[in-house]
């Protein structure tokens, strides 16, 4: 076996590699494009890379979906058992029982068959306080890493204060894991470009962000190649420019198909009593419909809406590899310049209490507005500091500093678009193992295996 490091630089495309990325540029000579898949979102793409299967086969149809038996919409679950197919470490161990794998912040990192794992995992205390932290296996690594690197910077990993600091922590953790265990394969996740591209779009000025991420890649390349490791750099998707938010749940509500419950003057989505509702995820949305007889009329409703390129029914889902029981009865695909919000309220004064907060587990859909402070706040950082102070003093508080103005979002992803902004990339220090022609996302798993065993 040949030790291999896989660096997942989320949002990286060939177009972004240039004067600001000298370390990445060194690998361009051994690179190939990855054909975008549907849905081009983190959890689905990573599951495909780990299994070589489509969402119809591995079951990860988005970053989250409606769990029908629980009557809950859940995004960003962590159990690896949700992936319904053998993973790369299962295949590798079948070839060589001494194979070991470390998952350093790729998703679905808990309840896993990987040998070592690290993943974001805040502490939710009984008094309501959320503390930054991570989960590790072995369990004692969490304390050891916190002592070596400081606590995982959760609030720089996601939210309006996101920065390269979290990716830098992950890169240092990858080096620490190598020093401890030298796994046969280590999977590393560097998310920073993803977030800044969603904020400013591919035409925005991200030169500083590119330099910061490139420096991290260079640090990992130097360290791991000095230890005679092969290094792969890849991405999950590219991010295209958007300027049009589309609100499928509001469309359903105005058609009297979506139900809400009012608590303390605020509205909350009622999934069980809604005739139809949508779980939005970037540029795709799964529409769950209680009565099969309503599917044609709901399909017609969405086909008439601007910003929606295509409405997939059973045949369309089969065509794109999304025909899994977790998928909605219909799946919406946005126009290239549009994306889907989860918003279902018609009056912002009645929005749920979690809407202006960073709360990825309570929102029934993905919310990129969590990357922005509320533009109506004159001094957002000062406001946030005041709320943190209330928390530390033991008072009740609500960190309601997040924007609810979706027009601020300038970049999104999810569609199988070709083009310089949307096409992910695969690069390697081992040129002989890189194909000459573009590859499907389902081929990445075998390419990673070849790096370990060829």
C-alpha positions in Angstrom: 0.0 0.0 0.0 1.0 3.6 -0.6 -0.1 6.2 1.9 -2.5 8.7 0.4 -3.8 12.1 1.5 -7.0 13.5 0.0 -7.5 17.2 0.4 -11.1 18.3 -0.3 -10.9 22.0 -1.2 -14.6 22.8 -1.4 -15.7 25.1 -4.2 -12.3 24.8 -6.1 -12.4 25.0 -9.9 -9.8 25.2 -12.6 -10.8 28.9 -13.1 -9.8 29.8 -9.5 -6.2 28.4 -9.9 -3.8 31.1 -10.9 -1.6 33.8 -9.6 -3.0 33.6 -6.1 -2.6 29.8 -5.8 1.0 28.8 -6.7 0.9 25.6 -4.7 -2.3 24.4 -6.4 -0.9 25.5 -9.8 1.9 23.0 -9.4 -0.7 20.2 -9.6 -2.5 21.4 -12.7 -0.3 19.3 -15.0 -1.8 16.2 -13.4 -5.5 17.2 -13.3 -8.9 16.2 -14.7 -12.3 17.7 -14.5 -15.0 15.9 -12.5 -18.4 16.0 -14.3 -20.9 17.7 -11.9 -23.5 15.4 -10.4 -27.0 16.1 -9.1 -27.4 17.1 -6.4 -24.0 18.9 -6.3 -24.1 19.5 -2.6 -21.7 18.4 0.1 -23.3 15.3 1.7 -24.5 13.8 -1.5 -21.2 14.3 -3.4 -19.0 13.1 -0.5 -21.2 10.0 -0.2 -20.7 9.3 -3.9 -16.9 9.8 -3.6 -16.8 7.4 -0.7 -18.9 4.7 -2.3 -18.7 5.1 -6.1 -22.5 5.0 -6.2 -25.3 7.5 -7.1 -27.7 9.0 -4.6 -30.3 6.5 -5.8 -28.0 3.7 -4.5 -26.4 5.2 -1.4 -29.4 7.2 -0.2 -27.9 10.6 0.4 -30.3 12.6 -1.7 -29.3 16.0 -0.3 -27.7 17.6 2.8 -30.9 16.6 4.5 -34.4 15.4 3.9 -37.8 14.7 5.4 -37.6 11.6 7.6 -41.1 10.4 6.9 -41.3 7.9 9.8 -40.2 10.5 12.3 -42.2 13.4 10.7 -39.0 15.5 11.0 -36.9 17.5 8.5 -33.3 17.0 9.5 -30.2 18.4 7.8 -26.5 17.8 8.6 -26.9 14.5 10.4 -23.7 12.8 11.4 -24.2 9.0 11.4 -22.3 7.2 8.7 -24.9 4.5 8.8 -27.2 6.8 6.8 -25.0 5.9 3.7 -26.6 2.8 2.4 -23.6 1.4 0.5 -20.1 0.0 1.3 -17.5 2.8 1.8 -14.0 3.2 0.5 -12.5 1.8 3.8 -14.7 -1.4 3.4 -13.5 -1.9 -0.1 -9.8 -1.2 0.8 -9.9 -3.6 3.8 -11.2 -6.3 1.5 -8.0 -5.9 -0.5 -5.7 -5.6 2.5 -6.8 -6.1 6.1 -4.1 -3.8 7.4 -5.6 -0.8 5.6 -6.5 2.1 7.9 -8.5 5.3 7.2 -8.8 8.7 9.0 -11.8 10.9 8.3 -10.7 14.4 9.1 -13.9 16.4 8.8 -15.5 14.9 5.8 -19.2 14.5 6.6 -21.0 11.5 8.2 -18.1 11.0 10.5 -19.8 9.4 13.5 -21.0 5.8 13.9 -18.5 5.0 11.2 -16.3 2.1 10.1 -13.3 4.5 9.5 -10.5 3.9 12.0 -10.1 7.5 13.1 -12.4 10.4 12.8 -12.8 14.1 13.6 -15.9 16.2 13.0 -17.5 19.4 14.3 -19.7 18.7 17.3 -20.7 21.6 19.6 -21.6 20.9 23.2 -25.3 21.6 23.8 -25.6 22.2 27.5 -28.8 21.6 29.5 -29.1 25.4 30.2 -29.3 26.1 26.5 -25.7 27.2 26.0 -23.9 26.0 22.9 -20.1 25.7 23.2 -17.6 25.2 20.3 -16.1 21.7 20.2 -15.5 18.7 18.0 -16.0 14.9 18.2 -13.2 12.5 17.8 -12.5 8.8 17.7 -10.6 7.7 19.6 -12.6 9.7 22.1 -9.5 10.9 24.0 -8.2 12.7 20.8 -10.6 15.5 21.4 -8.9 16.6 24.6 -5.4 16.0 23.2 -6.1 18.0 20.1 -7.7 20.8 22.1 -4.5 21.0 24.2 -2.3 20.9 21.1 -4.2 23.2 18.8 -6.7 25.0 21.0 -10.5 24.3 20.9 -12.0 23.8 17.5 -13.1 27.2 16.2 -16.7 26.3 15.5 -17.9 29.9 15.1 -15.3 30.5 12.4 -16.4 27.2 10.7 -19.9 28.4 9.9 -21.8 31.7 10.4 -21.2 35.4 9.8 -17.8 35.2 11.5 -16.5 32.3 9.3 -12.9 32.6 8.4 -9.9 30.5 7.2 -9.1 29.9 10.9 -11.3 26.7 10.9 -9.7 25.3 7.8 -6.2 26.1 9.3 -7.2 24.1 12.4 -8.3 21.2 10.3 -5.1 21.2 8.3 -3.0 21.2 11.6 -5.2 18.4 12.8 -4.5 16.4 9.7 -0.8 16.7 10.4 -1.4 15.7 14.0 -3.3 12.6 12.9 -0.5 11.6 10.6 2.1 12.0 13.4 0.0 9.8 15.7 -1.2 7.0 13.4 0.0 7.4 9.7 -3.2 6.0 8.3 -3.2 4.4 4.8 -5.7 7.0 3.6 -6.6 10.3 5.2 -9.6 12.4 4.0 -9.2 16.1 4.8 -11.9 18.8 4.4 -11.0 22.5 3.8 -14.3 24.4 3.5 -13.2 28.1 3.5 -13.6 28.8 -0.3 -17.1 27.4 -0.2 -18.3 30.0 2.2 -16.7 33.1 0.8 -17.9 32.2 -2.7 -21.5 31.9 -1.5 -21.1 35.4 0.1 -19.6 37.2 -2.9 -20.0 34.9 -5.8 -17.4 33.7 -8.3 -16.9 37.2 -9.7 -16.2 38.7 -6.2 -12.8 39.5 -4.9 -11.6 36.4 -3.1 -7.9 36.9 -3.9 -7.0 36.9 -0.1 -9.1 33.8 0.5 -7.4 32.0 -2.4 -4.0 32.9 -1.0 -5.0 31.6 2.5 -6.3 28.3 1.2 -3.4 27.8 -1.1 -1.0 28.3 1.8 -2.8 25.6 3.7 -2.6 23.2 0.7 1.1 24.0 0.4 1.7 23.3 4.0 0.0 19.9 3.7 1.7 19.1 0.4 5.2 19.8 1.9 4.5 17.8 5.1 2.9 14.7 3.5 5.1 14.5 0.4 8.2 14.6 2.7 6.7 11.5 4.3 6.4 9.9 0.9 2.6 10.2 0.8 0.7 10.6 -2.4 -1.6 13.6 -2.4 -4.9 14.2 -4.1 -6.6 17.6 -4.2 -10.2 17.5 -5.3 -13.4 19.5 -5.0 -17.1 18.6 -4.7 -18.6 21.3 -7.0 -18.0 24.7 -8.3 -20.1 27.7 -7.3 -22.0 29.8 -9.8 -23.2 33.4 -9.6 -26.8 33.8 -8.4 -29.1 36.8 -8.1 -32.6 35.3 -7.7 -33.9 33.6 -4.5 -37.0 31.4 -5.1 -39.3 30.5 -2.3 -41.1 27.2 -3.0 -42.7 26.9 0.4 -44.3 30.4 0.0 -45.6 29.2 -3.4 -47.1 26.2 -1.8 -48.6 28.2 1.0 -50.2 30.7 -1.3 -51.8 27.7 -3.1 -53.2 26.5 0.2 -51.0 23.4 0.2 -48.7 24.2 3.2 -49.8 24.4 6.8 -48.2 26.4 9.6 -48.8 26.4 13.4 -48.6 29.7 15.3 -46.9 29.8 18.7 -46.3 33.0 20.6 -47.1 35.0 17.4 -44.6 33.1 15.3 -45.2 30.6 12.6 -43.7 27.1 12.4 -44.0 24.6 9.5 -46.4 21.8 10.1 -45.1 18.9 7.9 -47.7 16.2 8.9 -50.7 18.4 8.1 -49.2 20.1 5.0 -50.5 18.7 1.7 -47.1 19.6 0.3 -43.9 21.3 1.5 -40.3 21.7 0.2 -36.9 21.0 1.8 -34.7 23.5 0.1 -31.0 22.8 -0.4 -29.1 25.4 -2.5 -30.3 25.0 -6.1 -32.4 21.9 -5.5 -35.5 21.3 -3.4 -37.3 18.1 -2.5 -41.0 18.5 -2.5 -42.9 16.1 -0.3 -46.5 15.5 -1.2 -48.9 13.6 1.1 -51.5 12.6 -1.5 -50.2 11.1 -4.7 -53.2 12.5 -6.6 -51.8 16.0 -6.0 -48.5 15.3 -7.7 -49.5 16.4 -11.2 -51.1 19.6 -10.1 -48.1 20.5 -7.8 -45.8 19.8 -10.7 -47.8 22.1 -13.0 -47.7 24.8 -10.2 -43.9 24.8 -10.1 -43.4 24.5 -13.8 -45.2 27.9 -14.1 -42.8 29.6 -11.7 -39.9 31.9 -12.8 -36.5 30.7 -11.5 -37.3 27.0 -11.7 -35.6 25.3 -14.6 -37.1 21.8 -14.2 -39.5 19.8 -12.0 -38.4 16.1 -11.7 -41.2 13.5 -11.3 -40.6 9.8 -10.9 -39.1 9.5 -14.5 -36.9 12.6 -14.0 -35.6 11.3 -10.7 -34.7 8.0 -12.4 -32.9 9.8 -15.2 -30.7 11.8 -12.7 -30.1 9.0 -10.2 -32.3 10.5 -7.5 -35.0 7.8 -7.4 -34.7 6.9 -3.7 -37.4 6.6 -1.1 -35.8 9.6 0.8 -36.4 11.9 -2.2 -39.4 14.1 -2.4 -42.3 13.1 -4.7 -41.0 16.0 -6.9 -37.5 17.5 -7.1 -37.0 21.1 -8.2 -34.0 22.3 -10.1 -33.3 26.0 -10.1 -32.3 28.2 -13.1 -28.5 28.7 -13.1 -28.9 32.2 -11.6 -31.4 31.2 -8.9 -31.5 29.3 -5.7 -34.1 28.0 -3.2 -34.9 29.4 0.3 -36.7 27.4 3.0 -38.8 30.4 3.9 -42.5 29.7 4.4 -43.8 32.7 6.3 -45.3 35.7 4.3 -44.6 38.3 6.9 -41.1 38.7 8.5 -42.7 39.7 11.8 -44.1 36.2 12.0 -40.9 34.4 11.1 -39.9 31.6 13.6 -37.6 32.6 16.4 -34.7 30.5 14.8 -34.9 32.3 11.5 -32.5 35.2 12.4 -30.1 32.9 14.2 -27.4 30.3 13.2 -29.4 27.1 13.7 -28.6 24.5 11.1 -30.6 21.7 12.8 -33.9 23.5 13.4 -34.4 25.1 10.0 -36.3 22.9 7.6 -33.9 23.7 4.8 -30.4 25.1 4.1 -30.0 28.8 4.9 -26.9 30.6 3.4 -28.1 33.8 5.0 -26.5 32.5 8.1 -23.2 33.7 6.6 -24.5 37.4 6.9 -25.2 39.7 9.7 -28.5 41.4 9.6 -27.8 44.5 7.5 -30.2 46.6 9.6 -27.8 46.3 12.6 -25.6 49.4 12.7 -22.9 47.7 14.8 -23.4 43.9 14.4 -20.2 42.8 16.1 -21.0 45.0 19.1 -24.6 43.6 19.2 -23.2 40.1 19.2 -20.7 40.8 21.9 -23.5 42.2 24.1 -25.5 39.0 23.6 -22.5 36.9 24.4 -22.1 38.9 27.6 -25.7 38.2 28.5 -25.0 34.5 28.0 -22.0 34.6 30.2 -23.9 36.4 33.0 -26.5 33.7 32.9 -29.4 35.7 31.4 -31.7 34.5 28.7 -30.6 35.6 25.2 -31.3 35.0 21.5 -28.5 35.4 19.1 -30.8 36.9 16.5 -28.2 38.8 14.4 -28.5 36.9 11.1 -29.9 38.3 7.9 -33.2 37.4 6.4 -32.5 39.2 3.2 -31.7 36.4 0.7 -30.8 38.9 -2.0 -27.4 39.1 -0.3 -26.4 35.6 -1.4 -24.2 35.8 -4.5 -23.1 32.2 -5.1 -24.8 28.8 -5.0 -24.5 25.2 -6.3 -26.4 22.0 -6.7 -26.9 21.7 -10.4 -25.0 19.6 -13.0 -23.8 22.6 -14.9 -20.8 22.6 -17.2 -18.6 25.7 -17.3 -15.6 27.2 -15.6 -17.5 28.3 -12.4 -19.3 25.0 -11.9 -17.0 22.1 -12.7 -15.1 20.5 -9.8 -11.5 19.2 -10.3 -9.3 16.2 -9.4 -5.5 16.8 -9.1 -2.7 14.5 -7.9 1.0 14.3 -7.2 0.9 11.0 -9.1 0.4 12.0 -12.8 0.3 8.4 -14.1 -2.9 7.7 -12.1 -4.9 10.7 -13.5 -7.1 9.9 -16.5 -6.9 12.0 -19.6 -10.6 12.6 -20.0 -13.2 14.1 -17.6 -14.4 11.6 -15.0 -17.8 11.0 -13.4 -18.2 11.6 -9.7 -18.8 7.8 -9.3 -15.2 7.2 -10.5 -13.5 9.2 -7.8 -13.7 6.3 -5.3 -11.9 3.9 -7.6 -9.3 6.6 -8.3 -8.6 7.1 -4.6 -8.3 3.3 -4.2 -5.8 3.2 -7.1 -3.6 5.8 -5.4 -3.5 3.5 -2.3 -3.0 0.2 -4.1 -1.4 0.8 -7.5 
